[in-house]
């Protein structure tokens, strides 16, 4: 029996992106493909519309690699350590491909030098999700009315908090809180964090750019997610705009049923 046949849970998603109240251009992009089982949020950076290019190219590259490689993966007969390792390699390899493409584009166009993007990606394999992370977009899981941040921010202040240099409270007001320590595309290689999580009936995953999570406390997330469907995504975007909307805002809700 293949992993495809072993999948007993269904996942459906809802997504949206918004320019926000202060920006002229939306440099966020997202991908939501329930049939393939792949969801991505990308927050681009770089002048002269380079951020828009980086985030869109990253989503396209990740989609192409995962679509090509996932078929062989789901034909495996068991969800074991080798299968999990192969899933990690697939998603990490997809992000590395995006990294090389974006870096090469910037090398050929000086106007796009230094462009890059964050990536929060999630793929479903059997009844598990594989998560891959670069940058400071985030993935949360809501289970039994509680929200948990699954990804780790690759930012200077997150590193300072981890090292005990500053407190969580100091990090929230630091002038360096938007300094990213990892991005896809500003070099020809990037370190990707990966993890595996087993899903259960009733779970919900929220993928979002920092234009959303910068305005929402983690204990506020379950109440909004409980609305269900597109109302959740629209509600989060409205909330971020009501609280300032200084950045582009992107959210994907993935419900497990």
C-alpha positions as CSV (number, residue, x, y, z in Angstrom):
1,X,0.0,0.0,0.0
2,X,1.4,3.4,-1.0
3,X,1.5,6.6,1.2
4,X,-1.1,8.0,-1.1
5,X,-3.5,5.3,0.0
6,X,-2.5,5.7,3.6
7,X,-3.7,9.3,3.7
8,X,-6.9,9.4,5.7
9,X,-7.3,13.1,6.3
10,X,-8.3,15.8,3.8
11,X,-6.8,19.3,3.8
12,X,-8.5,22.3,2.2
13,X,-7.1,25.8,2.1
14,X,-8.1,29.5,1.8
15,X,-5.7,32.3,1.0
16,X,-5.4,36.0,0.2
17,X,-2.8,38.7,0.0
18,X,-3.2,42.5,0.5
19,X,-0.9,45.4,-0.2
20,X,-1.7,46.9,3.3
21,X,-2.2,50.6,4.0
22,X,1.3,52.0,3.6
23,X,3.0,50.2,0.7
24,X,2.6,51.0,-3.0
25,X,3.4,47.5,-4.2
26,X,2.7,44.1,-2.9
27,X,5.9,42.1,-2.7
28,X,4.2,39.1,-1.0
29,X,3.2,36.0,-3.0
30,X,1.5,32.8,-2.0
31,X,0.8,29.4,-3.4
32,X,-2.1,27.1,-2.3
33,X,-2.6,23.8,-4.2
34,X,-4.8,21.4,-2.2
35,X,-4.6,18.8,-4.9
36,X,-0.8,18.7,-4.9
37,X,-0.8,19.2,-1.1
38,X,1.6,22.3,-1.2
39,X,1.2,25.7,0.4
40,X,3.8,28.5,0.4
41,X,4.0,32.1,1.7
42,X,6.8,34.2,0.3
43,X,7.6,37.8,1.5
44,X,9.9,39.4,-1.1
45,X,12.5,42.1,-0.6
46,X,14.5,44.3,-2.9
47,X,14.1,47.6,-4.8
48,X,12.7,48.3,-8.3
49,X,10.0,45.6,-7.9
50,X,12.7,43.0,-7.3
51,X,10.8,41.7,-4.2
52,X,7.8,41.0,-6.3
53,X,9.9,39.1,-8.7
54,X,11.7,37.1,-6.0
55,X,8.6,36.0,-4.2
56,X,6.7,35.0,-7.3
57,X,9.7,33.1,-8.8
58,X,10.2,31.3,-5.5
59,X,6.7,30.0,-5.5
60,X,6.9,28.9,-9.1
61,X,10.2,27.1,-8.6
62,X,9.1,25.3,-5.4
63,X,5.8,24.2,-7.1
64,X,7.7,22.8,-10.1
65,X,10.2,20.8,-8.1
66,X,7.6,19.4,-5.7
67,X,5.1,18.5,-8.4
68,X,7.8,16.6,-10.2
69,X,9.2,14.8,-7.2
70,X,6.2,14.2,-5.0
71,X,4.8,11.4,-7.2
72,X,7.7,9.1,-6.5
73,X,7.5,10.0,-2.8
74,X,3.9,9.1,-2.2
75,X,4.4,5.7,-4.0
76,X,6.5,4.6,-1.1
77,X,5.0,1.8,1.0
78,X,5.5,3.1,4.5
79,X,6.0,6.4,6.4
80,X,9.3,5.6,8.0
81,X,12.6,7.4,8.5
82,X,13.8,7.0,4.9
83,X,10.5,8.3,3.6
84,X,10.6,11.3,6.0
85,X,14.2,12.0,5.0
86,X,13.2,11.9,1.3
87,X,10.3,14.3,2.0
88,X,12.7,16.7,3.8
89,X,15.1,16.5,0.8
90,X,12.3,17.2,-1.7
91,X,11.1,20.4,0.0
92,X,14.6,21.6,0.9
93,X,15.7,20.9,-2.7
94,X,12.8,22.9,-4.0
95,X,13.8,25.9,-1.9
96,X,17.5,25.5,-2.9
97,X,16.3,25.5,-6.6
98,X,14.4,28.8,-6.0
99,X,17.5,30.2,-4.2
100,X,19.7,29.5,-7.2
101,X,17.2,30.8,-9.7
102,X,16.7,34.1,-7.9
103,X,20.4,34.6,-7.2
104,X,21.2,34.0,-10.9
105,X,18.5,36.4,-12.0
106,X,20.0,39.1,-9.8
107,X,23.5,38.4,-11.2
108,X,22.2,39.1,-14.7
109,X,20.3,42.2,-13.8
110,X,22.1,44.8,-11.6
111,X,18.8,46.4,-10.8
112,X,17.8,43.3,-8.9
113,X,21.0,42.9,-6.9
114,X,20.4,41.6,-3.4
115,X,16.8,40.7,-4.1
116,X,15.4,37.8,-2.0
117,X,12.4,36.4,-0.2
118,X,11.3,34.6,2.9
119,X,9.8,31.2,2.5
120,X,7.4,29.3,4.7
121,X,6.4,26.1,2.9
122,X,4.2,23.1,3.9
123,X,3.5,19.9,2.1
124,X,1.3,17.0,3.1
125,X,2.5,13.4,2.9
126,X,0.1,10.7,4.1
127,X,-1.2,12.1,7.4
128,X,1.8,14.3,8.1
129,X,2.9,17.7,7.0
130,X,6.5,18.6,6.1
131,X,7.5,22.2,6.9
132,X,10.4,24.1,5.5
133,X,11.4,27.6,6.7
134,X,13.7,30.4,5.7
135,X,13.2,34.0,7.1
136,X,10.5,35.5,9.2
137,X,7.2,34.5,7.7
138,X,5.6,31.9,10.0
139,X,3.5,28.7,10.3
140,X,1.2,28.2,13.2
141,X,-0.9,25.2,14.2
142,X,-4.2,25.5,16.0
143,X,-5.2,22.3,17.9
144,X,-7.9,22.0,20.6
145,X,-8.3,25.8,20.8
146,X,-4.6,26.5,21.3
147,X,-2.1,28.1,18.8
148,X,1.5,27.0,18.5
149,X,4.2,28.6,16.4
150,X,5.9,25.8,14.5
151,X,8.5,27.8,12.7
152,X,11.5,29.7,14.1
153,X,12.1,33.3,12.9
154,X,15.5,33.8,11.2
155,X,15.9,37.3,12.5
156,X,18.6,39.1,14.4
157,X,16.3,39.7,17.4
158,X,15.2,36.1,17.5
159,X,18.8,35.1,17.7
160,X,19.5,37.7,20.4
161,X,16.5,36.3,22.5
162,X,17.7,32.8,22.0
163,X,21.2,33.7,23.2
164,X,19.8,35.6,26.2
165,X,21.1,39.0,25.0
166,X,17.7,40.6,25.0
167,X,14.2,39.7,26.4
168,X,11.1,39.0,24.4
169,X,9.7,42.4,25.5
170,X,12.8,44.1,24.3
171,X,12.6,42.2,21.0
172,X,9.1,43.5,20.3
173,X,10.3,47.2,20.3
174,X,13.8,46.7,18.9
175,X,14.8,48.8,15.9
176,X,16.5,45.7,14.6
177,X,13.4,43.5,14.7
178,X,13.1,43.4,10.9
179,X,16.7,42.4,10.2
180,X,16.6,39.0,8.6
181,X,19.5,36.6,9.0
182,X,18.4,34.1,6.2
183,X,16.7,34.7,2.9
184,X,16.1,32.9,-0.3
185,X,18.1,34.3,-3.2
186,X,20.5,36.9,-1.9
187,X,23.2,34.1,-2.1
188,X,23.4,31.0,-4.2
189,X,22.7,28.7,-1.1
190,X,20.6,29.0,2.0
191,X,20.2,26.9,5.1
192,X,16.6,25.5,5.3
193,X,15.0,24.4,8.6
194,X,12.7,21.4,8.2
195,X,10.4,19.6,10.5
196,X,7.6,16.9,10.4
197,X,4.3,17.2,12.2
198,X,1.5,14.6,12.3
199,X,-1.9,16.1,11.6
200,X,-5.1,15.1,13.3
201,X,-8.8,15.8,12.6
202,X,-9.7,19.4,13.4
203,X,-6.2,20.8,13.1
204,X,-5.7,24.1,11.3
205,X,-2.5,25.6,10.0
206,X,-1.9,29.3,9.4
207,X,0.9,30.4,7.1
208,X,1.5,34.1,7.1
209,X,3.9,36.9,6.3
210,X,5.2,39.3,9.0
211,X,2.7,41.9,7.8
212,X,0.2,39.8,9.6
213,X,1.9,38.1,12.6
214,X,3.4,41.5,13.6
215,X,0.0,42.7,14.5
216,X,-1.6,39.6,16.0
217,X,-0.8,38.0,19.4
218,X,-0.7,34.2,19.4
219,X,-3.5,33.8,21.9
220,X,-5.8,35.8,19.5
221,X,-5.3,33.3,16.6
222,X,-7.6,30.4,17.7
223,X,-10.7,32.6,18.1
224,X,-10.3,33.9,14.5
225,X,-9.4,30.5,13.1
226,X,-12.7,29.2,14.7
227,X,-14.7,31.3,12.2
228,X,-13.6,28.8,9.5
229,X,-13.0,29.1,5.8
230,X,-12.3,32.3,3.9
231,X,-13.7,34.4,6.8
232,X,-10.5,33.5,8.7
233,X,-8.1,34.8,6.1
234,X,-10.2,38.0,5.5
235,X,-10.5,38.5,9.2
236,X,-6.8,38.4,9.7
237,X,-6.1,40.8,6.9
238,X,-8.7,43.2,8.1
239,X,-7.3,43.1,11.6
240,X,-3.7,43.8,10.4
241,X,-5.0,46.7,8.4
242,X,-7.0,48.1,11.3
243,X,-3.9,47.9,13.5
244,X,-1.7,49.8,11.1
245,X,-1.2,47.8,7.9
246,X,2.4,49.1,7.5
247,X,3.5,46.0,5.4
248,X,2.0,43.7,2.8
249,X,-0.2,41.1,4.4
250,X,-0.6,37.5,3.3
251,X,-2.3,34.5,4.9
252,X,-3.2,30.9,4.1
253,X,-5.5,28.8,6.3
254,X,-5.2,25.0,5.9
255,X,-8.0,23.1,7.6
256,X,-7.7,19.4,8.3
257,X,-11.0,17.4,8.1
